[in-house]
């Protein structure tokens, strides 16, 4: 027997669909790693050890800084997608305390890198052969770029990893070897972040490892999600 038709002038309510995170979104972490590693290499090439306010570093390496400044916003966007994918993997069993630290440190990491590249781009834009910046201004700008990147952004990345490793340890969502590797990498960044900007390169490598596991273990996360709602 057919169902009664809707009264004239009354439309059916729209069918709602539950949004789900596409598995391919985890690839954003891999793209972030490539872009961020490129930014680190370019910044390191533009501000070598011993430059210390050198009169010519910003002029001779203007192209490297400009390219890094263009790539960094896209790296930040990809990292925000990576954060969303990671959180989606454990949202069924998340703890508010660790999730707050996880999200805050990730956002602060992106903010610090944006500030670092903005200062570097500002130095390049303000410096010219006709009106070169003074050595004190160059030294201030160079120190600002490296300190924001090495001291603050690197340590925020370490806090991001520690909070995530703790979530994985308590929930068992990721293999134990990854938890241990994450803790060790985070401790290394906390302890040696000021020594060299190359220490920051361990973070994109770690992001690639996590992204690959997110892609390969999607079934595990879906099982946990169904069990939590069942």
C-alpha positions in Angstrom: 0.0 0.0 0.0 1.5 3.3 -1.0 2.2 5.9 1.6 -0.1 9.0 1.7 1.1 11.9 -0.3 2.2 15.1 1.4 -0.4 17.8 1.7 -0.3 20.4 -1.1 2.2 23.1 -0.5 4.2 21.1 2.1 7.7 20.0 1.1 9.5 17.0 2.5 12.2 17.7 5.0 15.7 17.4 3.4 17.6 14.2 4.0 20.6 14.9 6.2 23.9 13.2 5.8 26.5 12.6 8.5 29.8 14.2 7.6 32.8 11.8 7.7 36.5 12.5 7.3 37.8 11.2 3.9 40.7 8.9 4.3 42.6 10.9 1.7 42.6 13.9 4.1 45.5 12.2 5.9 47.6 13.0 2.8 47.5 16.6 4.0 50.1 15.6 6.6 52.5 14.4 3.9 52.0 17.5 1.9 52.7 19.6 5.0 55.9 17.7 5.7 57.2 18.4 2.1 56.3 22.1 2.2 57.6 22.6 5.8 60.9 20.8 5.1 61.4 23.0 2.1 60.7 26.1 4.1 63.3 25.0 6.7 65.9 24.3 4.0 65.3 27.7 2.4 65.5 29.6 5.7 68.7 27.7 6.7 70.2 28.6 3.4 69.3 32.2 3.8 70.5 32.6 7.4 73.6 30.4 7.7 75.6 29.9 10.9 77.8 32.8 11.7 75.8 35.4 9.7 75.1 37.4 12.9 73.6 40.4 11.2 75.8 40.2 8.1 75.3 43.1 5.7 74.5 40.9 2.7 72.6 37.9 3.8 69.1 39.4 3.1 70.1 40.7 -0.3 72.0 37.7 -1.6 69.4 35.2 -0.4 66.3 37.3 -1.1 64.8 34.7 -3.4 65.1 31.9 -0.8 63.3 33.9 1.8 60.6 35.0 -0.6 60.0 31.5 -1.7 59.8 30.3 1.9 57.3 33.0 2.7 55.1 31.9 -0.2 55.2 28.2 0.8 54.6 28.6 4.6 50.9 29.6 4.5 50.2 26.5 2.4 52.2 24.4 4.8 50.1 25.9 7.7 46.8 25.1 5.9 47.9 21.5 5.4 48.9 21.2 9.0 45.4 22.4 10.1 43.9 19.6 8.0 46.4 17.2 9.6 45.3 18.3 13.1 41.6 17.7 12.1 42.4 14.2 10.7 44.3 13.2 13.8 41.6 14.4 16.2 39.0 12.6 14.1 40.9 9.3 14.7 40.4 9.5 18.5 37.3 11.7 18.9 35.2 8.8 20.2 37.6 8.3 23.2 39.1 11.7 23.6 39.9 13.4 26.9 39.2 17.1 27.1 42.4 17.9 29.0 44.8 16.3 26.5 42.8 17.4 23.5 43.0 21.0 24.7 46.8 20.8 25.0 47.0 19.0 21.6 44.9 21.6 19.8 46.5 24.6 21.5 50.1 23.5 20.9 49.3 22.7 17.2 47.8 26.1 16.6 50.6 27.9 18.4 53.1 26.0 16.3 51.5 27.3 13.1 51.2 30.9 14.6 54.9 30.9 15.5 56.0 29.8 12.0 53.8 32.4 10.5 55.3 35.1 12.6 58.8 33.9 11.8 58.3 34.0 8.1 56.4 37.3 8.3 59.5 38.9 9.9 61.8 37.4 7.4 59.6 38.7 4.5 59.5 42.1 6.1 63.3 42.2 6.2 63.6 41.3 2.6 61.0 43.9 1.6 62.5 46.7 3.6 66.1 46.0 2.5 67.3 47.2 -0.9 70.6 48.2 -2.5 69.5 51.8 -2.6 68.5 51.9 1.1 70.1 48.9 3.0 69.1 48.2 6.5 71.6 48.8 9.3 73.5 45.9 10.8 71.7 46.2 14.1 68.3 46.0 12.3 69.5 43.0 10.4 70.7 41.3 13.6 67.4 42.0 15.3 65.4 40.5 12.4 67.6 37.5 12.0 67.5 36.7 15.7 63.7 37.1 15.7 63.3 34.7 12.8 65.6 32.0 14.2 64.4 32.4 17.8 60.7 32.2 16.8 61.4 29.1 14.7 63.9 27.2 16.8 62.9 28.1 20.3 59.2 28.7 20.2 57.8 26.8 17.2 60.0 23.8 17.8 58.9 23.5 21.4 55.3 23.9 20.6 55.7 21.0 18.1 57.3 19.0 20.9 54.3 19.7 23.2 52.0 18.7 20.3 53.8 15.4 20.0 53.8 14.7 23.8 50.1 15.3 24.1 49.3 13.1 21.1 51.6 10.3 22.3 49.9 10.4 25.7 46.5 10.1 24.1 47.8 7.1 22.0 49.3 5.5 25.1 46.1 5.7 27.1 43.8 4.6 24.2 46.0 2.1 22.5 45.0 3.5 19.1 48.6 3.6 17.7 51.3 1.0 18.1 53.6 1.2 21.1 56.7 1.8 19.0 55.2 5.0 17.6 54.4 6.2 21.1 58.0 5.6 22.2 59.4 7.2 19.0 57.1 10.2 19.5 58.2 10.8 23.1 61.9 10.5 22.1 61.5 12.9 19.2 59.7 15.4 21.4 62.3 15.2 24.1 65.0 15.8 21.5 63.2 18.9 20.2 62.7 20.2 23.7 66.4 19.7 24.6 68.2 20.6 21.4 65.8 23.0 19.6 68.1 26.0 20.2 71.2 24.2 18.9 70.3 24.1 15.3 67.3 24.8 13.0 67.9 21.4 11.5 66.4 19.9 14.7 63.0 21.1 13.4 63.4 18.7 10.5 62.5 15.8 12.8 59.0 17.1 13.0 57.9 16.8 9.3 59.5 13.3 9.2 57.4 12.3 12.2 54.3 13.8 10.5 54.9 11.6 7.5 55.1 8.5 9.7 51.9 9.4 11.4 50.1 10.2 8.2 51.0 6.8 6.7 49.7 5.0 9.8 46.5 7.1 9.7 45.9 5.9 6.1 46.7 2.2 6.8 44.9 2.0 10.2 41.6 3.7 9.1 39.7 0.5 9.8 40.9 0.4 13.4 39.7 3.9 14.0 36.3 3.2 12.5 36.0 0.1 14.7 36.7 2.1 17.8 34.2 4.8 16.7 31.4 2.2 16.1 32.2 0.5 19.4 32.0 3.8 21.3 28.7 4.6 19.8 27.3 1.1 20.0 
